[in-house]
Structures are given as C-alpha cells and as structure tokens.
Amino acid sequence: MTQFAYGQQLEMALESLKSEGRYREFADICRIKGRFPRALYRGHGIEKEVTVWCSNDYLGMGQHPDVLFAMHRALDDVGAGSGGTRNIAGTTHYHVELERELADLHGKDAALLFNSGYMANEATLSTLGKLLPGCIILSDELNHASMIEGIRHSRCDKHVWLHNDLEHLESLLAAIDPARPKIIAFESVYSMDGDIAPIAEICDLARKYNALTYLDEVHAVGMYGNRGGGVAEREGLLDRIDIIEGTLAKAFGLMGGYIAANATIIDAIRSFAPGFIFTTSIAPVIAAGAVASIRHLKTSDKERSLQRKHAKLLMTALKARILPVIDTPSHIVPIIVGDPTKCKALTDRLLDECAIYVQPINYPTVPRGTERLRLTPGPLHGELEIIRLVDALDQLWNKMLLHRAA
C-alpha cells in the first residue's frame, strides 16, 4: 500500500514559494538599547551593526526610559508571567490600569486587552457576528488578514466594498433590509499604501443606515491626535466610532492588542469571545510598560513631530531621485519594486553592502506586481541616516536596472 509522503508534499509547497521569490527568511536582529534604530545583525557567520528602516516601533517607544523603568519596576514587584487567563489568575492591577488608560485614550466607557492586534480583530468580529442575529459585516477590500479571518469565523453574511469607495459602500448598505444588524469594518491608516480612510463620511453612512462602525487604528494609535488617540481623535470623530481596535505593538513600542467601546459591547466580548476567554493574559511587565508609553504620548508631541519631519525629508529626497515612492498622507513610505525576486535581491544587497535593514514586502501581503519596500522613518532616524539610505537606494536602483518613477 502506498503511503502518503508528508515531508515530500510540504517540501513541494516550500519549493513553490521559493521559485516565485516569495520565500521568507528571518533576520537575526538585536536592537541596541539607547541607540535605536541601530541594531546588531548576525548572519552568514558575521556580526555587524545595521540601521533598521522597517520597524513598526514607529516612535522608538520600545527604547524610552519611562517605559523601561516601569517594566523593571513591575518585574521586581510581581515577577514575569501573569499566572493564567483573565478569568482565572491573569487579571492583575496592571491589566486593569492599562484598560482604564486605553478607554480614556479613546473616550470610551471601557477597553479589553488581547495578546495581539490580530487576536483582538479575530475575536471581536467573529463574536459580534455570532451574537447579532442576521448580522451582515461590510468589509473594506484592503482590510487586514485578521479582520478577514474574524469575519469568516463569524459565519455571518458579508459584503466586501471597494477600497475607500463611499459610493459602493452606500449601494451595498441601501440594498440590505433596514431591520438587519450591520457592521462597517475598516481601517484608518492602511499600512501597505499608507492611505487614510474617509472616516467622517463612513460614519455618516453608518448613521443613515443604522450600522455599527468598527475601526482598526493599529497603525494610527500613538501617531495621530493630540493625545495619540489615532486618526479618529485627530478628526474629532471618537464619539462616532462604536468600536476602536488598536495595538500596543507599534507606536506604543510593546506588544498586545485591544478594543475600546461602550461597556455593553466590551462586556459581551469579554464574556463570549473564545480568543479572549481561553488565552493567558499578557505579562504584567508588558502592561506596565504600555501604561507608561500611553501616558507619555498623551502629553508629549515631541516624538510625533520629529517623526513627521523625518518622513517628509525622506519622501522629498526619494522623489528628487525619481524613485517610485507612493506619496502618502501618513507616516508610511512605500517604494514600489514590482517584482518579488528583485525586491528580495534589493533588500539583500542593502543589508550586505550598505548595512541597511529593510524587509521585502511581497504577495500575499500586497498584490502581485506591487512588491515593495515599506520604509518607516522615525524620530530617532537622523538626517544623515536619511541621506545615506537614499544614496544607497539610488545607487542600487542603477546597478540593478530597476524601474524609476515616470
């Protein structure tokens, strides 16, 4: 009897990825405390300093003295782990304090912590879809994979609307029975193209058609608004968003995800979402660091101001070299390469020849033919580092005969 060749089948799948130029390799990177964006890279038998240009620690808060102090103090006070799920032994005062800070940040009654932004999206959307009989979720076509998975696991009806297309969204809403519950799920800052949703207009449609609004602000929290409450805060729309989902892993510099909403919604997700109920809570030391980071960014605009300055400098310099950069209204600076193999080769050469670390962004993260570098300039990138990056890209673009902007 012929037996199934498990290993062979898996090897074939991996070879297919490699042949398409989409096989992902992890880089052994250790950030140097106090010197971010400098890091130590270990690979191919060598160790060298590199400059990181693709970190989601957008404001360098993972290095901030207030954050580190709070984490050291929590570690000394309570130790390492949380001790269990939130329902058993994993609710410490650090978790309670952090949820209060997050609710205040977004002007909501309450907040709920998850171990990641992915888990927050998946658990919340899947649970809401099951709790609301006959629910239809309307999802922007460029929503994150975690939102797509949450909607799929909800097993409710869904409509996908064209990216940021208000006319298409309204046509879908108008065709739904007014008595059915509806959720409009979308993001504020879309992380691959760096564009921003028309939040006010979406809220207008939600009010007109009696729909809940679910806004993913993971790439915006900490970055926008007077207190870092995201694009919705910047635009004065916090009271018009029913559920805000965010992360502690990007501008706040740690890890974890959360939702903020009214007390009833939070209590429902807390009580019914398996992804929350059956997961050990984040370590108290992480919660303590997140509280310090959020409190700092509620009162300090220094980091955001420097980030905006450096993003503008980088964008201007890239355009001056006629490099194919997407002009975005956000902090994200994408440069289109358009080929997965060339994109990987480019980032390899940046690392090997220029000590610059950027990861290639290929399918399925972005559509085929739009493979890119996704640069994230921060407040700790100096002007000399920006010049050095642009010079390196310009030279490699010539050497590799890559397409420039039209």
C-alpha positions, 0 to 999 in steps of 0.5 A: 500500500502506498503511503502518503509522503508528508515531508515530500508534499510540504517540501513541494509547497516550500519549493513553490514559494521559493521559485516565485521569490516569495520565500521568507527568511528571518533576520537575526536582529538585536536592537541596541538599547539607547541607540535605536534604530541601530541594531546588531545583525548576525548572519552568514557567520558575521556580526555587524551593526545595521540601521533598521528602516522597517520597524513598526516601533514607529516612535522608538517607544520600545527604547524610552526610559519611562517605559523601561523603568516601569517594566523593571519596576513591575518585574521586581514587584510581581515577577514575569508571567501573569499566572493564567487567563483573565478569568482565572489568575491573569487579571492583575492591577496592571491589566486593569490600569492599562484598560482604564488608560486605553478607554480614556485614550479613546473616550470610551466607557471601557477597553479589553486587552488581547495578546495581539492586534490580530487576536483582538480583530479575530475575536471581536468580529467573529463574536459580534457576528455570532451574537447579532442575529442576521448580522451582515459585516461590510468589509473594506477590500484592503482590510487586514488578514485578521479582520478577514479571518474574524469575519469568516469565523463569524459565519455571518453574511458579508459584503466586501466594498471597494477600497475607500469607495463611499459610493459602493459602500452606500449601494451595498448598505441601501440594498440590505433590509433596514431591520438587519444588524450591520457592521462597517469594518475598516481601517484608518491608516492602511499600512501597505499604501499608507492611505487614510480612510474617509472616516467622517463620511463612513460614519455618516453612512453608518448613521443613515443606515443604522450600522455599527462602525468598527475601526482598526487604528493599529497603525494610527494609535500613538501617531495621530491626535493630540493625545495619540488617540489615532486618526479618529481623535485627530478628526474629532470623530471618537464619539462616532466610532462604536468600536476602536481596535488598536495595538500596543505593538507599534507606536506604543513600542510593546506588544498586545492588542485591544478594543475600546467601546461602550461597556455593553459591547466590551462586556459581551466580548469579554464574556463570549469571545473564545480568543479572549476567554481561553488565552493567558493574559499578557505579562504584567511587565508588558502592561506596565510598560504600555501604561507608561508609553500611553501616558507619555504620548498623551502629553508629549508631541515631541516624538510625533513631530520629529517623526513627521519631519523625518518622513517628509525629508525622506519622501522629498529626497526619494522623489528628487531621485525619481524613485517610485515612492507612493506619496502618502498622507501618513507616516508610511513610505512605500517604494514600489519594486514590482517584482518579488525576486528583485525586491528580495535581491534589493533588500539583500544587497542593502543589508550586505553592502550598505548595512541597511535593514529593510524587509521585502514586502511581497504577495500575499501581503500586497498584490502581485506586481506591487512588491515593495519596500515599506520604509518607516522613518522615525524620530530617532532616524537622523538626517544623515541616516536619511541621506545615506539610505537614499544614496544607497537606494539610488545607487542600487536602483542603477546597478540593478536596472530597476524601474524609476518613477515616470 
